[in-house]
Amino acid sequence: MALFDENVTITPAPVRRMSRGMLAGVWALAVALAVLLVITFLPTSYVIQRPGPVYNTLGTASAADGTQVPLISVEGAETFPTDGALDLLTVQVVGNRERTPSWFELATAWFDPSRAVLPIDAVFPENQTTQEREEQSAAMMVDSQQDATAAALTELGFDVDPQLTVYSFTPDSASADVLEEGDVILSADGMPVDDVAELRELVNKLEGAPIDLGIERDGAEQTVSVTPLESETDGESTWLIGVTLTTAYDFPIDVTIQLNNVGGPSAGMMFALGIIDTLTPGELNGGDTVAGTGTITADGVVGPIGGIRQKMWAALGAGADWFLAPQANCDEVVGHIPDGLRVFSVAELDDALAVLDAVRDDADLAGLPTCAS
């Protein structure tokens, strides 16, 4: 039996050629894929902010050795049981000058309401090293904890004795050859000072003229003179003496705040609320979960912070129904509140306490300040 017939000619089917439109489409797709591949690996000049870890100031945190310790502990005064949560919030930054996010990561972040894309210079100043940034952030955290303790104890009727202490010097500091680390600044231009804002105001008032600083060094008081240097910040001229200051206090009781690997001053208000709850009977928050953010001064003024939109999403993810936002951040809050979260505007510690009182007593919240457009 023959498998093939040698007398039969098989003609191949004609090969269909691509139309011009189809060929153009294939080339366009190839070019798009090539461009996407290239920009995926091209360096960018942006970083991404996203919600970071949430810490309950009434709970525990990991110590340096990994064990769980109370985030806030008090010795020398009666303490009381707490319940629920007073959450402080953090923001994580994706990228740095050594490794920036890819264009694909940036595009993804643009469409995620819980993330923000920022110029790298806004987070990592070009003239600041990573070590300098970390040291500055750590110093701000230490100062924040001290100010929060002072604000809480002052609210509860304790006396505190604030002192401005030289922590470090900025590059090309005007004070490097005059002041020393550990110096306590007592006065400026003949006026007693115990607050950084007061000192800054007195320095700028002289518009570059030398300023006399009364200091205490090694237990002895003396007067030194510093000539400030002019600098431009956010388009405005300012005069700086070139020091990083911390505020030390003589507290009547011992308050310890343990929170590793978190820097910056934005947890100040929530630290203060946690301390007050620990030192007062009952539950400040009614056992509910309340989150918030904001810097705080020793006299209870709540200041603005960065990354508030990411922090609102972090609060929602941690189960908070209520959010305390600095009044100065309201313009960033309006129109960006996640569904299920109720935000209140606070300018002072007393405003935050008023919100907690209303939450605890299940009172009418309609009359409390909010961030309105």
DRENDO-1510 file (C-alpha; in Angstrom, 1 decimal, always signed):
<recs>
REC; n; res; u; v; w
REC; 1; MET; +0.0; +0.0; +0.0 .
REC; 2; ALA; +1.4; +3.4; -1.0 .
REC; 3; LEU; +1.5; +6.1; +1.6 .
REC; 4; PHE; +2.2; +8.9; -0.9 .
REC; 5; ASP; +1.1; +9.3; -4.5 .
REC; 6; GLU; +4.2; +10.5; -6.4 .
REC; 7; ASN; +2.0; +11.9; -9.1 .
REC; 8; VAL; +0.2; +14.4; -6.8 .
REC; 9; THR; +1.7; +17.9; -6.4 .
REC; 10; ILE; +1.0; +19.6; -3.0 .
REC; 11; THR; +0.9; +23.3; -3.3 .
REC; 12; PRO; +1.7; +25.2; +0.0 .
REC; 13; ALA; -0.9; +27.6; +1.4 .
REC; 14; PRO; +0.0; +31.2; +0.6 .
REC; 15; VAL; +1.7; +33.1; +3.5 .
REC; 16; ARG; -0.5; +36.0; +4.6 .
REC; 17; ARG; +1.4; +39.2; +5.0 .
REC; 18; MET; +0.7; +41.6; +7.9 .
REC; 19; SER; -1.3; +44.6; +7.0 .
REC; 20; ARG; +0.3; +48.0; +7.5 .
REC; 21; GLY; -1.9; +48.7; +10.4 .
REC; 22; MET; -1.1; +45.4; +12.1 .
REC; 23; LEU; +2.6; +45.9; +11.5 .
REC; 24; ALA; +2.5; +49.4; +13.0 .
REC; 25; GLY; +0.6; +48.0; +16.0 .
REC; 26; VAL; +3.3; +45.3; +16.6 .
REC; 27; TRP; +6.1; +47.9; +16.4 .
REC; 28; ALA; +4.2; +50.3; +18.7 .
REC; 29; LEU; +3.8; +47.5; +21.3 .
REC; 30; ALA; +7.5; +46.5; +21.0 .
REC; 31; VAL; +8.6; +50.1; +21.4 .
REC; 32; ALA; +6.3; +50.6; +24.4 .
REC; 33; LEU; +7.6; +47.5; +26.1 .
REC; 34; ALA; +11.2; +48.6; +25.4 .
REC; 35; VAL; +10.5; +52.0; +26.9 .
REC; 36; LEU; +8.8; +50.5; +29.9 .
REC; 37; LEU; +11.8; +48.2; +30.4 .
REC; 38; VAL; +14.2; +51.1; +30.2 .
REC; 39; ILE; +12.4; +53.5; +32.5 .
REC; 40; THR; +11.9; +50.7; +35.1 .
REC; 41; PHE; +15.7; +50.8; +35.7 .
REC; 42; LEU; +16.3; +54.5; +35.1 .
REC; 43; PRO; +17.1; +56.5; +38.3 .
REC; 44; THR; +14.4; +58.9; +39.6 .
REC; 45; SER; +14.5; +61.9; +41.8 .
REC; 46; TYR; +11.6; +61.0; +44.0 .
REC; 47; VAL; +10.7; +58.9; +47.0 .
REC; 48; ILE; +7.5; +57.4; +48.2 .
REC; 49; GLN; +5.8; +57.9; +51.6 .
REC; 50; ARG; +3.6; +55.1; +52.9 .
REC; 51; PRO; +1.9; +54.3; +56.2 .
REC; 52; GLY; +4.3; +53.0; +58.7 .
REC; 53; PRO; +3.9; +50.9; +62.0 .
REC; 54; VAL; +1.4; +52.0; +64.6 .
REC; 55; TYR; +2.3; +52.0; +68.3 .
REC; 56; ASN; -0.1; +52.1; +71.2 .
REC; 57; THR; +1.2; +54.5; +73.8 .
REC; 58; LEU; -0.8; +52.5; +76.4 .
REC; 59; GLY; +0.8; +49.2; +75.4 .
REC; 60; THR; +4.2; +47.8; +74.9 .
REC; 61; ALA; +7.1; +48.2; +72.5 .
REC; 62; SER; +10.2; +46.1; +71.7 .
REC; 63; ALA; +13.3; +47.0; +73.7 .
REC; 64; ALA; +16.8; +47.0; +72.2 .
REC; 65; ASP; +17.2; +43.3; +73.2 .
REC; 66; GLY; +13.9; +42.3; +71.6 .
REC; 67; THR; +11.9; +42.0; +74.8 .
REC; 68; GLN; +8.5; +43.7; +75.3 .
REC; 69; VAL; +8.5; +46.6; +77.7 .
REC; 70; PRO; +5.8; +49.2; +78.5 .
REC; 71; LEU; +6.0; +52.0; +76.0 .
REC; 72; ILE; +5.4; +54.5; +78.8 .
REC; 73; SER; +6.4; +53.7; +82.4 .
REC; 74; VAL; +6.3; +56.0; +85.5 .
REC; 75; GLU; +8.1; +55.8; +88.8 .
REC; 76; GLY; +7.6; +58.1; +91.8 .
REC; 77; ALA; +3.8; +58.6; +91.4 .
REC; 78; GLU; +0.7; +56.5; +91.6 .
REC; 79; THR; -0.4; +55.0; +88.2 .
REC; 80; PHE; -3.7; +53.6; +87.1 .
REC; 81; PRO; -4.9; +50.8; +84.7 .
REC; 82; THR; -5.6; +51.8; +81.1 .
REC; 83; ASP; -7.6; +50.2; +78.3 .
REC; 84; GLY; -8.1; +50.6; +74.6 .
REC; 85; ALA; -5.4; +52.4; +72.6 .
REC; 86; LEU; -4.0; +55.9; +72.1 .
REC; 87; ASP; -2.1; +55.2; +68.9 .
REC; 88; LEU; +0.8; +57.1; +67.6 .
REC; 89; LEU; +1.5; +56.8; +63.9 .
REC; 90; THR; +4.6; +56.7; +61.7 .
REC; 91; VAL; +5.4; +57.1; +58.0 .
REC; 92; GLN; +7.9; +54.9; +56.1 .
REC; 93; VAL; +9.9; +56.3; +53.2 .
REC; 94; VAL; +10.6; +54.0; +50.2 .
REC; 95; GLY; +13.9; +55.0; +48.6 .
REC; 96; ASN; +16.9; +57.1; +49.4 .
REC; 97; ARG; +19.8; +58.8; +47.5 .
REC; 98; GLU; +21.5; +55.4; +47.0 .
REC; 99; ARG; +18.4; +53.7; +45.7 .
REC; 100; THR; +15.4; +55.6; +44.4 .
REC; 101; PRO; +12.1; +53.9; +43.5 .
REC; 102; SER; +11.6; +52.9; +39.9 .
REC; 103; TRP; +9.3; +54.8; +37.6 .
REC; 104; PHE; +6.9; +51.8; +37.7 .
REC; 105; GLU; +6.8; +52.0; +41.5 .
REC; 106; LEU; +6.2; +55.8; +41.3 .
REC; 107; ALA; +3.3; +55.2; +38.8 .
REC; 108; THR; +1.7; +52.7; +41.1 .
REC; 109; ALA; +2.0; +55.0; +44.1 .
REC; 110; TRP; +0.3; +57.9; +42.2 .
REC; 111; PHE; -2.9; +55.8; +42.1 .
REC; 112; ASP; -2.7; +54.7; +45.7 .
REC; 113; PRO; -4.4; +57.3; +48.1 .
REC; 114; SER; -2.5; +55.9; +51.0 .
REC; 115; ARG; +0.9; +56.8; +49.4 .
REC; 116; ALA; +2.6; +60.1; +48.3 .
REC; 117; VAL; +5.3; +60.8; +45.8 .
REC; 118; LEU; +7.7; +63.5; +47.0 .
REC; 119; PRO; +10.9; +65.1; +45.5 .
REC; 120; ILE; +13.9; +63.4; +47.1 .
REC; 121; ASP; +15.3; +66.8; +48.2 .
REC; 122; ALA; +12.2; +67.3; +50.4 .
REC; 123; VAL; +13.1; +64.2; +52.5 .
REC; 124; PHE; +16.9; +63.9; +52.0 .
REC; 125; PRO; +18.4; +67.3; +51.7 .
REC; 126; GLU; +21.4; +67.3; +49.3 .
REC; 127; ASN; +23.8; +68.9; +51.8 .
REC; 128; GLN; +22.9; +66.5; +54.6 .
REC; 129; THR; +24.5; +63.1; +55.1 .
REC; 130; THR; +22.5; +60.0; +56.2 .
REC; 131; GLN; +24.3; +60.0; +59.5 .
REC; 132; GLU; +23.5; +63.7; +60.1 .
REC; 133; ARG; +19.8; +63.1; +59.2 .
REC; 134; GLU; +19.6; +60.1; +61.6 .
REC; 135; GLU; +21.3; +62.0; +64.4 .
REC; 136; GLN; +18.9; +65.0; +63.9 .
REC; 137; SER; +15.9; +62.7; +63.9 .
REC; 138; ALA; +17.0; +61.0; +67.0 .
REC; 139; ALA; +17.6; +64.3; +68.8 .
REC; 140; MET; +14.1; +65.5; +67.8 .
REC; 141; MET; +12.6; +62.3; +69.2 .
REC; 142; VAL; +14.4; +62.8; +72.5 .
REC; 143; ASP; +13.3; +66.4; +72.6 .
REC; 144; SER; +9.8; +65.4; +71.7 .
REC; 145; GLN; +9.6; +62.9; +74.6 .
REC; 146; GLN; +10.9; +65.5; +77.0 .
REC; 147; ASP; +8.4; +68.2; +75.8 .
REC; 148; ALA; +5.6; +65.6; +76.0 .
REC; 149; THR; +6.4; +64.8; +79.5 .
REC; 150; ALA; +6.6; +68.4; +80.4 .
REC; 151; ALA; +3.3; +69.2; +78.8 .
REC; 152; ALA; +1.6; +66.2; +80.5 .
REC; 153; LEU; +2.9; +67.0; +84.0 .
REC; 154; THR; +2.2; +70.7; +83.6 .
REC; 155; GLU; -1.4; +69.8; +82.7 .
REC; 156; LEU; -1.6; +67.7; +85.8 .
REC; 157; GLY; -0.3; +70.5; +88.0 .
REC; 158; PHE; +3.4; +69.5; +88.4 .
REC; 159; ASP; +6.2; +72.0; +88.3 .
REC; 160; VAL; +8.9; +71.5; +85.6 .
REC; 161; ASP; +12.1; +73.5; +85.2 .
REC; 162; PRO; +13.0; +73.7; +81.5 .
REC; 163; GLN; +16.6; +74.3; +80.3 .
REC; 164; LEU; +17.9; +74.7; +76.7 .
REC; 165; THR; +21.0; +72.5; +76.2 .
REC; 166; VAL; +23.4; +72.5; +73.2 .
REC; 167; TYR; +23.2; +69.1; +71.6 .
REC; 168; SER; +25.2; +69.5; +68.5 .
REC; 169; PHE; +26.4; +71.9; +65.8 .
REC; 170; THR; +25.4; +72.3; +62.2 .
REC; 171; PRO; +28.1; +72.4; +59.4 .
REC; 172; ASP; +29.8; +75.8; +59.4 .
REC; 173; SER; +28.1; +76.7; +62.6 .
REC; 174; ALA; +28.4; +80.3; +63.9 .
REC; 175; SER; +28.7; +79.0; +67.4 .
REC; 176; ALA; +31.3; +76.2; +67.0 .
REC; 177; ASP; +34.1; +78.2; +68.5 .
REC; 178; VAL; +32.1; +79.8; +71.2 .
REC; 179; LEU; +29.7; +77.2; +72.6 .
REC; 180; GLU; +30.3; +73.6; +73.7 .
REC; 181; GLU; +28.0; +70.6; +73.7 .
REC; 182; GLY; +26.3; +70.4; +77.0 .
REC; 183; ASP; +26.2; +74.2; +77.5 .
REC; 184; VAL; +22.9; +75.4; +79.1 .
REC; 185; ILE; +21.6; +78.6; +77.5 .
REC; 186; LEU; +20.0; +80.7; +80.2 .
REC; 187; SER; +19.5; +84.0; +78.4 .
REC; 188; ALA; +19.7; +85.8; +75.1 .
REC; 189; ASP; +20.2; +89.5; +74.6 .
REC; 190; GLY; +19.6; +89.9; +78.4 .
REC; 191; MET; +16.2; +88.1; +78.3 .
REC; 192; PRO; +15.7; +84.7; +80.1 .
REC; 193; VAL; +15.0; +81.9; +77.6 .
REC; 194; ASP; +13.8; +78.4; +78.1 .
REC; 195; ASP; +12.2; +77.7; +74.7 .
REC; 196; VAL; +13.8; +77.3; +71.3 .
REC; 197; ALA; +11.1; +79.5; +69.6 .
REC; 198; GLU; +12.0; +82.3; +72.1 .
REC; 199; LEU; +15.7; +82.1; +71.3 .
REC; 200; ARG; +15.1; +82.0; +67.6 .
REC; 201; GLU; +12.9; +85.1; +67.8 .
REC; 202; LEU; +15.5; +87.0; +69.8 .
REC; 203; VAL; +18.3; +86.0; +67.3 .
REC; 204; ASN; +16.3; +87.2; +64.3 .
REC; 205; LYS; +15.2; +90.4; +66.0 .
REC; 206; LEU; +18.9; +91.6; +65.9 .
REC; 207; GLU; +19.1; +90.9; +62.1 .
REC; 208; GLY; +22.6; +89.6; +62.2 .
REC; 209; ALA; +24.1; +91.7; +65.0 .
REC; 210; PRO; +26.1; +89.8; +67.6 .
REC; 211; ILE; +23.9; +88.4; +70.4 .
REC; 212; ASP; +25.0; +87.9; +74.0 .
REC; 213; LEU; +24.2; +84.5; +75.4 .
REC; 214; GLY; +24.2; +83.8; +79.1 .
REC; 215; ILE; +25.2; +80.2; +79.6 .
REC; 216; GLU; +26.0; +77.7; +82.3 .
REC; 217; ARG; +29.1; +75.5; +81.6 .
REC; 218; ASP; +30.4; +72.9; +84.1 .
REC; 219; GLY; +28.3; +74.5; +86.9 .
REC; 220; ALA; +29.6; +78.1; +86.3 .
REC; 221; GLU; +27.7; +80.9; +84.6 .
REC; 222; GLN; +29.3; +83.1; +82.0 .
REC; 223; THR; +28.4; +85.3; +79.0 .
REC; 224; VAL; +29.5; +84.7; +75.4 .
REC; 225; SER; +28.8; +86.5; +72.2 .
REC; 226; VAL; +27.8; +84.8; +68.9 .
REC; 227; THR; +27.4; +86.5; +65.5 .
REC; 228; PRO; +24.6; +84.7; +63.6 .
REC; 229; LEU; +24.9; +83.7; +60.0 .
REC; 230; GLU; +22.2; +84.4; +57.4 .
REC; 231; SER; +20.4; +81.5; +55.8 .
REC; 232; GLU; +17.5; +81.2; +53.4 .
REC; 233; THR; +14.7; +78.8; +54.4 .
REC; 234; ASP; +11.6; +78.3; +52.1 .
REC; 235; GLY; +12.5; +81.5; +50.3 .
REC; 236; GLU; +12.8; +83.6; +53.5 .
REC; 237; SER; +15.9; +85.0; +55.0 .
REC; 238; THR; +16.6; +83.9; +58.6 .
REC; 239; TRP; +19.5; +84.3; +61.0 .
REC; 240; LEU; +21.0; +81.2; +62.7 .
REC; 241; ILE; +23.5; +80.5; +65.4 .
REC; 242; GLY; +24.1; +77.0; +64.1 .
REC; 243; VAL; +23.2; +74.7; +67.0 .
REC; 244; THR; +20.8; +71.9; +67.6 .
REC; 245; LEU; +19.2; +72.3; +71.0 .
REC; 246; THR; +17.4; +69.9; +73.3 .
REC; 247; THR; +15.2; +71.0; +76.2 .
REC; 248; ALA; +16.0; +69.4; +79.5 .
REC; 249; TYR; +13.7; +69.5; +82.5 .
REC; 250; ASP; +13.9; +68.8; +86.2 .
REC; 251; PHE; +10.9; +66.5; +86.5 .
REC; 252; PRO; +9.5; +65.6; +90.0 .
REC; 253; ILE; +8.7; +62.1; +88.9 .
REC; 254; ASP; +10.5; +59.7; +86.5 .
REC; 255; VAL; +8.8; +59.1; +83.1 .
REC; 256; THR; +10.4; +56.7; +80.7 .
REC; 257; ILE; +9.3; +56.3; +77.1 .
REC; 258; GLN; +10.8; +53.4; +75.2 .
REC; 259; LEU; +10.4; +53.4; +71.4 .
REC; 260; ASN; +13.2; +52.1; +69.3 .
REC; 261; ASN; +13.9; +52.8; +65.6 .
REC; 262; VAL; +11.4; +55.8; +65.4 .
REC; 263; GLY; +12.6; +59.3; +65.1 .
REC; 264; GLY; +11.3; +62.8; +64.7 .
REC; 265; PRO; +9.0; +64.9; +66.9 .
REC; 266; SER; +5.5; +64.0; +65.5 .
REC; 267; ALA; +4.5; +61.6; +68.3 .
REC; 268; GLY; +4.7; +64.3; +71.0 .
REC; 269; MET; +1.0; +64.9; +71.5 .
REC; 270; MET; +0.2; +61.2; +71.8 .
REC; 271; PHE; +3.0; +60.7; +74.3 .
REC; 272; ALA; +1.5; +63.4; +76.4 .
REC; 273; LEU; -1.9; +61.8; +76.3 .
REC; 274; GLY; -0.5; +58.4; +77.2 .
REC; 275; ILE; +1.3; +59.9; +80.2 .
REC; 276; ILE; -1.9; +61.7; +81.4 .
REC; 277; ASP; -3.9; +58.5; +81.0 .
REC; 278; THR; -1.3; +56.5; +83.0 .
REC; 279; LEU; -1.3; +59.0; +85.9 .
REC; 280; THR; -5.1; +59.6; +86.2 .
REC; 281; PRO; -7.9; +57.3; +87.3 .
REC; 282; GLY; -10.3; +55.9; +84.7 .
REC; 283; GLU; -9.8; +55.5; +81.0 .
REC; 284; LEU; -9.0; +58.7; +79.1 .
REC; 285; ASN; -10.3; +57.2; +75.9 .
REC; 286; GLY; -13.2; +55.3; +77.4 .
REC; 287; GLY; -11.5; +52.1; +76.4 .
REC; 288; ASP; -11.8; +52.9; +72.7 .
REC; 289; THR; -9.1; +53.2; +70.0 .
REC; 290; VAL; -8.1; +56.7; +69.2 .
REC; 291; ALA; -5.2; +57.7; +67.0 .
REC; 292; GLY; -3.5; +61.0; +66.5 .
REC; 293; THR; -0.4; +62.9; +65.6 .
REC; 294; GLY; +1.3; +66.2; +66.2 .
REC; 295; THR; +4.3; +67.8; +67.8 .
REC; 296; ILE; +3.9; +69.4; +71.2 .
REC; 297; THR; +5.6; +72.1; +73.2 .
REC; 298; ALA; +6.0; +72.1; +77.0 .
REC; 299; ASP; +3.1; +74.5; +77.3 .
REC; 300; GLY; +0.8; +72.2; +75.3 .
REC; 301; VAL; +0.8; +73.8; +71.8 .
REC; 302; VAL; +0.2; +71.1; +69.1 .
REC; 303; GLY; +2.2; +71.6; +65.9 .
REC; 304; PRO; +2.1; +70.3; +62.3 .
REC; 305; ILE; +3.8; +67.2; +61.1 .
REC; 306; GLY; +4.5; +65.5; +57.8 .
REC; 307; GLY; +2.8; +62.6; +56.1 .
REC; 308; ILE; -0.6; +63.2; +57.7 .
REC; 309; ARG; -2.5; +61.5; +54.8 .
REC; 310; GLN; -0.5; +58.4; +55.2 .
REC; 311; LYS; -1.0; +58.5; +58.9 .
REC; 312; MET; -4.8; +58.7; +58.5 .
REC; 313; TRP; -4.7; +55.5; +56.5 .
REC; 314; ALA; -2.5; +53.9; +59.1 .
REC; 315; ALA; -5.0; +54.8; +61.8 .
REC; 316; LEU; -7.8; +53.3; +59.8 .
REC; 317; GLY; -5.8; +50.1; +59.3 .
REC; 318; ALA; -5.2; +49.9; +63.1 .
REC; 319; GLY; -8.9; +50.0; +63.8 .
REC; 320; ALA; -9.2; +53.6; +65.0 .
REC; 321; ASP; -12.6; +55.3; +64.7 .
REC; 322; TRP; -11.3; +58.7; +65.9 .
REC; 323; PHE; -8.3; +60.7; +64.7 .
REC; 324; LEU; -6.7; +63.8; +66.3 .
REC; 325; ALA; -5.1; +66.0; +63.6 .
REC; 326; PRO; -3.0; +69.2; +64.2 .
REC; 327; GLN; -5.0; +72.3; +63.2 .
REC; 328; ALA; -2.1; +73.4; +61.1 .
REC; 329; ASN; -2.4; +70.3; +58.9 .
REC; 330; CYS; -6.1; +70.8; +58.2 .
REC; 331; ASP; -5.5; +71.9; +54.6 .
REC; 332; GLU; -3.9; +68.5; +53.9 .
REC; 333; VAL; -6.7; +66.7; +55.6 .
REC; 334; VAL; -9.7; +68.1; +53.8 .
REC; 335; GLY; -10.8; +65.9; +51.0 .
REC; 336; HIS; -8.5; +63.1; +51.9 .
REC; 337; ILE; -10.1; +61.5; +55.0 .
REC; 338; PRO; -10.5; +57.7; +54.5 .
REC; 339; ASP; -14.1; +56.4; +54.8 .
REC; 340; GLY; -14.8; +55.2; +58.4 .
REC; 341; LEU; -12.4; +57.7; +60.1 .
REC; 342; ARG; -13.7; +60.8; +62.0 .
REC; 343; VAL; -11.1; +63.5; +62.2 .
REC; 344; PHE; -10.9; +66.3; +64.8 .
REC; 345; SER; -8.8; +69.4; +64.7 .
REC; 346; VAL; -6.6; +70.2; +67.7 .
REC; 347; ALA; -4.4; +73.2; +68.3 .
REC; 348; GLU; -3.6; +72.6; +72.0 .
REC; 349; LEU; -3.4; +69.6; +74.4 .
REC; 350; ASP; -6.7; +70.7; +76.0 .
REC; 351; ASP; -8.4; +70.3; +72.6 .
REC; 352; ALA; -7.3; +66.7; +72.4 .
REC; 353; LEU; -8.5; +66.1; +76.0 .
REC; 354; ALA; -11.9; +67.6; +75.1 .
REC; 355; VAL; -12.3; +65.1; +72.2 .
REC; 356; LEU; -11.3; +62.2; +74.5 .
REC; 357; ASP; -13.7; +63.4; +77.1 .
REC; 358; ALA; -16.5; +63.4; +74.6 .
REC; 359; VAL; -15.6; +59.9; +73.2 .
REC; 360; ARG; -15.3; +58.5; +76.7 .
REC; 361; ASP; -18.7; +59.9; +77.9 .
REC; 362; ASP; -20.4; +59.1; +74.5 .
REC; 363; ALA; -21.3; +62.8; +74.3 .
REC; 364; ASP; -22.3; +64.8; +71.3 .
REC; 365; LEU; -19.2; +65.3; +69.0 .
REC; 366; ALA; -20.9; +67.7; +66.6 .
REC; 367; GLY; -19.6; +70.8; +68.4 .
REC; 368; LEU; -15.9; +69.8; +68.4 .
REC; 369; PRO; -13.6; +71.4; +65.9 .
REC; 370; THR; -13.0; +69.5; +62.6 .
REC; 371; CYS; -11.0; +70.2; +59.5 .
REC; 372; ALA; -13.4; +72.0; +57.3 .
REC; 373; SER; -12.8; +73.2; +53.7 .
</recs>
